[in-house]
Amino acid sequence: MISRRVLYVLLPVLWVATLASAAGAIYCKHRARALFVELEGLNARRDNLEIEWGQLQLEQSAWSSHAFVERVASAKLHMAMPPPKEIEITSP
């Protein structure tokens, strides 16, 4: 049988261990929730960035089309296609 002395020492130790375990469980649950919220925020940011990336790719393809380049060259840079007889082809 356990002596009273050991019982008086063991009981508070078990009580403190139980409280520490409960506090640890509460902290872990809180931290897990906080990390989940952060993860969901990062996933939303990733989704928004993927949408923006797709829009930028569409915009880039529109900006690099041949007709657009010719239109900008003639309107803003005042460039014109030379007549065929003025075109010279050289080779190395």
JOFEN-V281475 format. One record per residue. N is the residue number from 1. RES is the residue in one letter. PHI is phi in radians with two decimals (NA if undefined). OMEGA is omega in whole degrees, 0 to 359 (999 if undefined). D_LAST is the distance of its C-alpha to the last C-alpha in Angstrom with 2 decimals. Layout:
N/RES/PHI/OMEGA/D_LAST  N/RES/PHI/OMEGA/D_LAST
This chain:
1/M/NA/183/105.46  2/I/-1.35/180/103.30  3/S/-1.28/181/105.22  4/R/-1.14/179/105.43  5/R/-1.08/179/103.61  6/V/-1.12/180/100.55  7/L/-1.15/179/100.75  8/Y/-1.18/178/100.88  9/V/-1.50/185/97.75  10/L/-1.24/182/95.87  11/L/-1.09/177/96.43  12/P/-1.11/179/94.74  13/V/-1.12/177/91.85  14/L/-1.13/179/91.32  15/W/-1.12/178/91.65  16/V/-1.14/179/88.99  17/A/-1.12/178/86.71  18/T/-1.13/179/87.15  19/L/-1.10/179/86.35  20/A/-1.12/179/83.29  21/S/-1.13/178/82.09  22/A/-1.13/179/82.59  23/A/-1.10/178/80.79  24/G/-1.12/178/77.89  25/A/-1.14/179/77.69  26/I/-1.12/179/77.75  27/Y/-1.08/181/75.02  28/C/-1.10/179/72.80  29/K/-1.15/178/73.29  30/H/-1.08/181/72.50  31/R/-1.13/179/69.38  32/A/-1.11/178/68.20  33/R/-1.13/179/68.68  34/A/-1.10/179/66.82  35/L/-1.17/178/63.89  36/F/-1.13/178/63.90  37/V/-1.08/178/63.80  38/E/-1.11/178/60.90  39/L/-1.10/178/59.06  40/E/-1.11/176/59.61  41/G/-1.11/179/58.30  42/L/-1.16/177/55.15  43/N/-1.13/178/54.71  44/A/-1.12/178/55.08  45/R/-1.11/178/52.51  46/R/-1.07/179/50.09  47/D/-1.09/178/50.67  48/N/-1.12/179/50.05  49/L/-1.18/177/46.82  50/E/-1.15/177/45.63  51/I/-1.12/180/46.45  52/E/-1.09/179/44.61  53/W/-1.09/178/41.55  54/G/-1.09/178/41.57  55/Q/-1.14/178/41.88  56/L/-1.15/177/38.96  57/Q/-1.14/177/36.78  58/L/-1.10/180/37.86  59/E/-1.11/179/37.19  60/Q/-1.10/180/33.70  61/S/-1.16/178/32.87  62/A/-1.25/182/34.28  63/W/-1.25/184/32.34  64/S/-1.72/178/28.97  65/S/-1.23/184/29.45  66/H/-1.06/182/27.00  67/A/-1.12/180/29.88  68/F/-1.15/180/31.18  69/V/-1.10/179/27.93  70/E/-1.13/180/27.60  71/R/-1.13/179/31.29  72/V/-1.18/180/31.12  73/A/-1.09/181/28.06  74/S/-1.38/184/29.90  75/A/-1.38/187/33.35  76/K/-1.60/184/32.92  77/L/-1.77/180/29.69  78/H/0.95/178/30.17  79/M/-1.67/179/26.67  80/A/-2.44/177/26.17  81/M/-1.24/180/23.73  82/P/-1.24/176/22.29  83/P/-1.10/184/23.45  84/P/-0.99/182/21.26  85/K/-1.29/178/20.91  86/E/-1.60/181/19.42  87/I/-1.47/178/16.53  88/E/-2.10/178/13.17  89/I/-1.84/180/10.30  90/T/-2.01/177/6.80  91/S/-2.29/184/3.79  92/P/-1.21/999/0.00
